[in-house]
Amino acid sequence: MKYMPLQASTFGEDWDLVWNFVLWSSIISCIILIGGMIYFIFRYQRKTDKDKTAYITHNTFAEFLWSFIPLVVFMGIAAWGWEVYKDMRTFPTDALEVNVTAQKWAWNMTYSNGRTLTGKLVVPVGKPVTILLTSKDVIHSFFIPSFRVKQDAVPGRRSKLWFQATREGNYHLFCTEYCGMNHSGMLGTVSVVAQADFDAFMAENPNAEVSPIELGKQLYQQQACIGCHTTDGKPLVGPSFQGIFGKSVKIKGGGTVTADENYIRESILNPAAKIVEGFPENQMPVYQGALNEDQITALIEFIKAQK
């Protein structure tokens, strides 16, 4: 009996094994517990009003078993689930990255070369793909059932997920967070194609959009970032962008922070929130309201490209 969508990613088999074990162990536990209760109701019910309740002492061994066995099962499920979850949250370094912006009521995809699509995501089979998510309005949730992946898209922050498709074909993309009147119509398609077909898709750019990295470079110059942040590893008023993405940096006041998408976004909109140790305060202007989400995304992509 097939009650799950077709497995079409590397996560499918492990995810389904955990799910099926939890489902069937829950069904068996329910049958034992509820079945036992029903049996005892009829087996030990009073036959007459004069029947007396028998005096029954406890059974230490039975009490140990009904506590220890579920504990072992639950701990096993927790450890197994953690291993699957860890794989899903360990992002490959060689993945294709696609920026996905959610809004009422559509998914907007932007590729590294500037190619944009609405409601359709095209990816190559057999290659890791990282989806960088954000939202322009309310919380949405990016869900591809056949890939067994789901992640919320939250306004004002970047979240991400990854997958590696194993079958060519078209798969459903849903929003699974109620986002308003047309929530049920916020549908999309994920097209998994051969690498050659994907390369041809990327080469065909009918709208000739400027790539996010190129737009980020333009903003880097236009917004005067170039006056304080270099791209050659030599810091000026602020840290150099070279090699900073993904690194752990010390901040004033103690502690460290990873220079990921969310940290860079926060540093653009609220520079005083987490200042890198060794650099002066209150030097960078606040860009809250001066840049839109697409421009922020472009700046992040430009910084990520400075290896």
C-alpha positions in Angstrom: 0.0 0.0 0.0 1.5 3.3 -1.1 0.4 6.2 1.2 3.4 8.5 0.7 4.4 10.5 -2.3 7.0 9.1 -4.7 10.5 9.3 -3.3 12.6 11.6 -5.5 15.5 12.8 -3.4 18.3 11.3 -1.4 16.4 12.0 1.8 13.4 9.9 0.8 14.4 6.4 1.9 15.8 7.3 5.4 12.9 9.8 6.1 10.3 7.2 5.2 12.0 4.5 7.3 11.8 6.7 10.4 8.2 7.7 9.6 7.1 4.1 9.0 8.8 2.9 12.2 7.1 5.7 14.3 3.7 5.0 12.6 3.7 1.2 13.1 5.3 1.3 16.6 2.5 3.8 17.6 -0.2 1.5 16.0 1.2 -1.6 17.9 1.5 0.4 21.2 -2.1 1.6 20.7 -3.4 -1.9 20.1 -1.6 -3.3 23.2 -2.7 -0.4 25.4 -6.3 0.1 24.3 -6.8 -3.6 23.6 -5.5 -4.5 27.1 -7.9 -1.9 28.6 -10.9 -3.3 26.7 -9.9 -6.9 27.7 -9.6 -6.1 31.4 -13.0 -4.2 31.3 -14.8 -7.4 30.3 -12.5 -9.9 31.9 -12.7 -8.4 35.4 -16.1 -6.7 35.5 -18.3 -7.5 38.4 -20.8 -10.2 37.8 -23.1 -9.2 40.7 -23.5 -6.3 43.1 -22.1 -8.5 45.9 -18.8 -9.2 44.2 -15.8 -7.7 46.0 -12.7 -6.3 44.3 -9.8 -8.6 44.6 -6.7 -7.5 46.4 -3.9 -7.4 43.9 -0.4 -6.4 44.7 2.0 -4.8 42.3 4.4 -6.7 40.0 7.8 -5.0 40.0 9.1 -6.8 36.9 6.0 -6.0 34.9 6.2 -2.3 36.0 9.8 -2.2 35.0 9.1 -3.7 31.5 6.3 -1.3 30.7 8.5 1.6 31.5 11.8 0.4 30.2 10.6 -0.9 26.8 8.9 2.4 25.7 12.0 4.3 27.0 14.3 2.2 24.7 12.0 2.7 21.8 11.6 6.4 22.3 15.4 6.9 22.7 16.0 4.9 19.6 13.6 7.0 17.6 15.2 10.2 18.9 18.7 9.0 18.0 17.6 7.8 14.6 15.6 10.9 13.8 18.6 13.1 14.9 20.8 11.3 12.4 18.4 11.9 9.5 17.8 15.5 10.6 21.6 16.1 10.9 22.0 15.0 7.3 19.3 17.3 6.2 20.9 20.3 8.0 24.5 19.6 6.9 24.8 21.7 3.8 27.1 20.7 0.9 29.7 23.2 -0.2 29.4 22.5 -3.9 25.6 22.9 -4.1 23.7 25.0 -6.7 22.2 27.9 -4.9 18.8 29.4 -5.8 17.2 32.4 -4.0 13.5 31.9 -3.5 11.3 34.8 -2.4 7.8 34.1 -1.2 4.9 36.5 -1.4 1.2 36.5 -1.5 0.7 34.2 -3.4 3.6 33.1 -5.5 7.2 31.7 -5.4 9.8 33.8 -7.1 13.1 32.0 -8.1 16.4 33.8 -8.9 19.4 31.9 -10.2 23.0 33.0 -10.0 23.0 34.3 -13.5 20.0 36.5 -12.9 17.5 34.2 -14.5 14.1 34.5 -12.8 11.0 32.3 -12.7 7.7 32.5 -11.0 6.0 29.4 -9.7 8.6 27.0 -11.2 11.9 25.7 -10.0 14.3 24.0 -12.4 17.1 21.9 -11.0 19.5 19.2 -12.3 19.2 15.6 -11.3 21.9 14.2 -9.1 23.3 17.6 -8.0 22.9 19.1 -4.5 20.7 22.2 -4.5 20.5 24.8 -1.7 17.4 26.9 -1.5 17.8 30.3 0.2 14.4 31.5 1.4 12.9 34.7 2.5 9.4 36.4 2.4 8.2 39.8 1.3 5.1 39.8 3.5 4.0 37.1 5.9 5.3 33.6 6.9 5.1 31.0 4.1 6.4 27.5 4.1 8.3 25.9 1.2 7.3 22.2 0.9 8.2 19.6 -1.7 6.5 16.3 -0.6 8.4 14.0 -3.0 11.8 15.4 -1.7 10.7 15.2 2.0 11.9 18.8 2.6 10.0 21.7 4.2 11.2 25.1 5.5 9.5 28.3 6.6 10.1 31.5 4.7 10.1 34.3 7.3 10.0 38.1 6.6 13.2 39.8 7.6 15.5 36.8 7.7 17.1 34.1 5.6 16.4 30.4 6.0 17.6 27.6 3.9 17.2 23.9 3.0 18.9 21.6 0.6 18.1 18.4 -1.4 19.5 16.3 -4.2 16.9 15.0 -6.6 17.3 11.4 -7.8 14.5 11.2 -10.5 13.8 13.4 -13.4 10.2 14.7 -13.7 7.8 17.4 -12.4 7.0 17.5 -8.7 4.5 19.6 -6.6 5.6 22.6 -4.6 3.2 23.8 -1.9 2.9 26.5 0.7 2.1 24.8 4.0 1.7 27.8 6.3 -1.7 29.6 6.1 -0.8 32.9 4.5 -4.2 34.4 3.6 -7.1 34.2 1.2 -5.4 32.5 -1.7 -3.1 30.3 0.4 -4.4 27.1 -1.3 -3.5 28.5 -4.7 0.1 29.2 -3.8 1.3 26.3 -5.9 4.5 25.6 -7.9 6.3 23.0 -9.8 9.8 21.6 -9.4 11.2 20.3 -12.7 14.1 17.9 -12.4 16.0 17.7 -15.6 19.3 16.2 -16.9 22.4 18.2 -16.4 22.7 19.0 -20.1 19.1 20.3 -20.2 19.8 22.4 -17.1 22.9 23.9 -18.7 20.8 24.8 -21.7 18.1 26.3 -19.4 20.7 28.5 -17.7 22.2 29.6 -21.0 18.8 30.7 -22.2 18.1 33.9 -20.4 15.3 35.6 -22.3 14.9 38.5 -19.9 18.7 39.2 -19.7 18.5 40.0 -16.1 21.6 41.3 -14.3 22.9 38.5 -12.0 22.5 39.1 -8.2 26.3 39.2 -7.9 26.6 41.8 -10.6 23.8 43.9 -9.1 25.5 43.5 -5.7 28.7 44.8 -7.1 26.9 47.8 -8.5 25.3 48.5 -5.1 28.6 48.0 -3.4 29.9 50.9 -5.5 26.7 53.0 -5.6 26.0 52.8 -1.8 29.6 53.7 -0.9 30.4 50.3 0.7 33.7 50.4 -1.3 34.9 53.3 0.9 35.0 51.2 4.0 35.0 47.5 3.0 37.6 46.1 0.6 37.5 42.9 -1.4 41.2 42.1 -1.2 41.5 41.1 2.5 42.9 44.5 3.6 40.5 46.0 6.2 39.7 49.7 6.2 37.1 51.3 8.4 35.2 48.0 8.4 36.2 44.4 7.8 37.2 43.2 4.3 34.6 41.2 2.5 37.3 38.7 1.2 36.7 35.3 2.7 34.4 36.5 5.4 31.3 34.6 4.5 30.8 31.5 6.7 33.6 32.4 9.0 33.3 32.8 12.8 34.1 36.4 13.8 34.6 37.9 17.3 32.2 40.7 18.2 32.5 43.5 20.7 31.3 42.7 24.1 32.4 39.1 23.9 31.3 36.1 21.9 31.4 35.1 18.3 29.0 35.0 15.4 29.0 33.1 12.1 29.0 35.5 9.1 26.1 33.9 7.4 23.2 35.4 5.3 21.3 36.5 8.4 24.3 38.1 10.0 25.2 40.0 6.8 21.5 41.1 6.4 21.4 42.4 10.0 24.7 44.2 9.6 23.4 46.0 6.5 20.1 47.1 8.1 21.3 47.6 11.7 25.2 47.9 11.7 25.4 48.6 15.4 23.8 45.3 16.4 27.0 43.1 16.3 30.2 45.1 15.6 33.3 43.1 14.8 36.0 43.3 17.4 38.7 45.8 16.5 36.6 48.2 14.5 35.0 51.5 15.5 31.3 51.9 16.3 28.7 54.1 14.7 30.7 54.5 11.4 28.3 52.8 9.0 25.0 54.3 8.0 21.8 52.4 8.6 20.2 51.0 5.4 16.9 50.1 6.9 14.3 51.4 4.5 16.9 52.4 1.9 17.3 49.0 0.3 14.6 46.5 -0.7 14.9 42.7 -0.2 16.2 42.1 -3.8 19.0 44.6 -3.2 19.9 43.1 0.1 20.0 39.6 -1.5 22.2 40.9 -4.2 24.7 42.4 -1.7 24.7 39.2 0.2 25.5 37.2 -3.0 28.3 39.7 -3.9 29.9 39.3 -0.4 29.6 35.5 -0.7 31.4 35.6 -4.0 34.5 37.3 -2.5 36.6 34.1 -1.8 
